[in-house]
Structures are given as structure tokens and as C-alpha cells.
């Protein structure tokens, strides 16, 4: 894959650096390794309870509070990585150091901690310390993965394909690891998610993630070199590392970064609200009448989502990330308005009866319509997601042309910091909203009456908030200058400035 192909492409007087396809495929396995750890830590509540006797509610508070720390560590580690170089590279060091920290943290939690018989305040303190170490390690790998995207290629036709590999891994790894955990490991311990289960699961995760990260290091190695992190040298100056002042200037003066953050974070908050567990229960368990629908469609939707990620990458490569974000965001709004009408004014409970054996024409048509809306929604969101990821890379190049500083870690960390804080309110907003229709002391359950309030509130949370987020995206991107043509000019300008600085 990619063997023998030129790593240089010229178009309209601009020379683009390209990456081999197999290098991209391996380099983006940073996300696969992260997903393995993420799935393990989804059981943090069980780990805290079974290994340290921590109440479930207390563990939940610890995990919620960690979101703030998670956001704070992003800019701190980004500042370190922008100024760091080693004989082993910047990205490869960050990947392996992050893996080491995560492996230490999860081993202390799952394998060693339980043997120390720590309970009460000591158990909580130990758990919190391990979780902090885990977050720091996770952040190192996360930022490394974002840097990968920029140093692999600056070719606008190839950049969007990077998101395709990330998407594929984000679907495949959870599916495979879930099967391993639930069908292989869990039965060995009488299907109890306790100390022995998590001890074994952790060893598997550490080994699997190490395999992914080693492959990622192999893929990124040819590009993880000092010259790929150089900014534009000014006359008579050496290439200085970005300072804290430069990072603040980036946030304050880079309008394109501000637009990107507004667009991406508003979408993320809206999607977080719509994907909250209570919303899923209200939609599948009450409006449709079957919680099984969600699990079945999630598995079936994997292939179409990957296919549309590929399609989105192709379109973004031809039209530019900005245009695709705008056009397909409009498509998302249009489709979801129609979806809202379907959910509000049709007998949706017929969908669930199909799984109970009702194959009447009306029920089957309702089910087919719901499936088509769901797949269409996922497909359009996937195209927007791929183009948004590519746009972030455009912002990094725009900053280098604007200031002469190459700061991929800072751009990613700035977005991540704001994103994590904003999206952490998603579940809270959803919980407060359902309180308006009577769910103040109990949570929605399958079989609850489908009242007018439940129907309307489900549509507001599932569709209304995302539409508001998409409108924010359109407003943010309306004045963006980073069109396909503008990015050609920027790449040409960067090349000319670098040649001038080298005296060529």
C-alpha cells in the first residue's frame, strides 16, 4: 500500500508532501491504543468499588472532577511538547511515555491496589492518584495523535483520509475488545466484574495497546524528525521554540482557531446531550418500545459509517474542508428537521413491535423509515466529522503562515481544553431538562408511558440541541477564509518563506 508512489505532489505551483498509505494506517493506531484503555476505564466505578471499597457515588464524583484536570493537563503538556525534542523523536516519545504512565496507573488500580487492602480515605487517595497518572498519560498520547495528523502530510487531497483510519479504529477496536471482555474474560470469573476480572482485563489491555503503539511509532517514524517541527525562521534568527507568549497570541489573535473552536465545541456539546443515557432510554425504551434497537443498529451501522467517512474524505479532498463542513452541516439540519417530524407525529412505538414479531405493513414501514433516518444521520455526521478534523490541520498551517510558529500541539490542546470543559455539562443539561417533565426523583425506564412531554423532550434533546450546534457551526464558518484556494496560497507562502529563510 503506497509503495512506489511519489511522496511529493505538485498542483498550481504548490509542492505538497504526502505520506504512504500504510504509514498513515499505522500512525493513526494511537487512537486504537487509546480506545483499548478507554474501554477498560469505563469500568472505573466497578474498579473503585471492588478494589478499594469506594461508594459508587463517590467514584462518580471523582471521575467527574477529573474532567477539569483532564482539560488543564492539555495546555500544560502541549507547552512541554512544543519545546521538546529527543533522539527518539517528539511524537514517538510522547506515545510511549504516555503508554507507560497509563500502564502504571491501571496496574496500580487493577492488579496491585487490591492486594494492599486500602479502604476509606486511603483507598480514595490511592484511587485518585492512579486516576491522575492515567489522565496525564492519556493526554500525552492524545496530543501525539493530533500532531501525527499534521506532520504526515500537508496535501489537502490526502489529509481528510487520515480521519478515515481514525474512524475505522474507533469502530473496530471497541467491537473486538468488547467481545474479548464479555465473551472470553468475563465468563472465567462467573460473569462478575470484580477484582480478578479487571486484573486480567488490564493485562490484556496493556499488551494490546503496546502492540498498537509500537505499530504507530513505526508508521510515524519517517516523519517524526526535527525539520518537520520547524517554524519559519526570520532574518538572522534561529528557529526558536514557541513560548508561552506565542501560545497566548495564538489563542487571542488566530481568528480561524476561534471559529474552529466555536464550531467544534458547540457540535460536541449538542451531541453529548443527545447521546446521554437518559435520552437513549427515552428514545429506544419509551418512544420505540425496545432498548434492543440501539444495540442492533450500533453494530449494523459500523460499515455504512466507515464508507461515508471514505466518501467524506474524497469530497473534502476535492472541495476543501471548510466547504464540506458548511454544506454537510446544512444537510444535517435538513435531515434532522424531517426526523423530528417523524418522531413527533407518527406512531413510533410500532418500531419496537417488529422485534416482538409484528410484521404488519405499518410496523415494517415505520421500522424501515427509522433505520433509514438513523443511517442517514450517522452518514452525514461522519462527513462533517472527517472535514472538521481536516480543518483543524488547516488551522495549524494558517498559524505558521501568520506568525511563523508551528504549534500543532497547542492548537489541539486549546480545542481539547475547551471541548472537555464544555462537553462535561452535556449529561447534566440532559438530566436537568428531563426534570421539567417529571423525572426529578427517578430516571426514565423502558415501559414508562409515552406522554406528549416525553415525546417533545426526547426530540428537543436528540435533535433540537444538535440543530442549535449546527447553526453555531454555520455562523462560525461563514466568515472563515480557509477555502481550498486559500489553503493553496498558504502552502505556497509557507514554502516561499522557508526557502527565503534558507537563502535559496
HELIX and SHEET records of a PDB file:
HELIX    1   1 UNK A   21  UNK A   27  1                                   7    
HELIX    2   2 UNK A   30  UNK A   41  1                                  12    
HELIX    3   3 UNK A   44  UNK A   52  1                                   9    
HELIX    4   4 UNK A   56  UNK A   82  1                                  27    
HELIX    5   5 UNK A   91  UNK A  107  1                                  17    
HELIX    6   6 UNK A  108  UNK A  112  3                                   5    
HELIX    7   7 UNK A  113  UNK A  116  5                                   4    
HELIX    8   8 UNK A  120  UNK A  152  1                                  33    
HELIX    9   9 UNK A  156  UNK A  179  1                                  24    
HELIX   10  10 UNK A  180  UNK A  185  3                                   6    
HELIX   11  11 UNK A  186  UNK A  189  5                                   4    
HELIX   12  12 UNK A  195  UNK A  220  1                                  26    
HELIX   13  13 UNK A  226  UNK A  229  5                                   4    
HELIX   14  14 UNK A  244  UNK A  253  1                                  10    
HELIX   15  15 UNK A  255  UNK A  274  1                                  20    
HELIX   16  16 UNK A  277  UNK A  280  1                                   4    
HELIX   17  17 UNK A  281  UNK A  288  3                                   8    
HELIX   18  18 UNK A  292  UNK A  319  1                                  28    
HELIX   19  19 UNK A  321  UNK A  345  1                                  25    
HELIX   20  20 UNK A  349  UNK A  354  1                                   6    
HELIX   21  21 UNK A  361  UNK A  403  1                                  43    
HELIX   22  22 UNK A  408  UNK A  423  1                                  16    
HELIX   23  23 UNK A  426  UNK A  435  1                                  10    
HELIX   24  24 UNK A  452  UNK A  459  1                                   8    
HELIX   25  25 UNK A  460  UNK A  464  3                                   5    
HELIX   26  26 UNK A  465  UNK A  478  1                                  14    
HELIX   27  27 UNK A  484  UNK A  501  1                                  18    
SHEET    1   A 2 UNK A   8  UNK A  11  0                                        
SHEET    2   A 2 UNK A  14  UNK A  17 -1                                        
END                                                                             
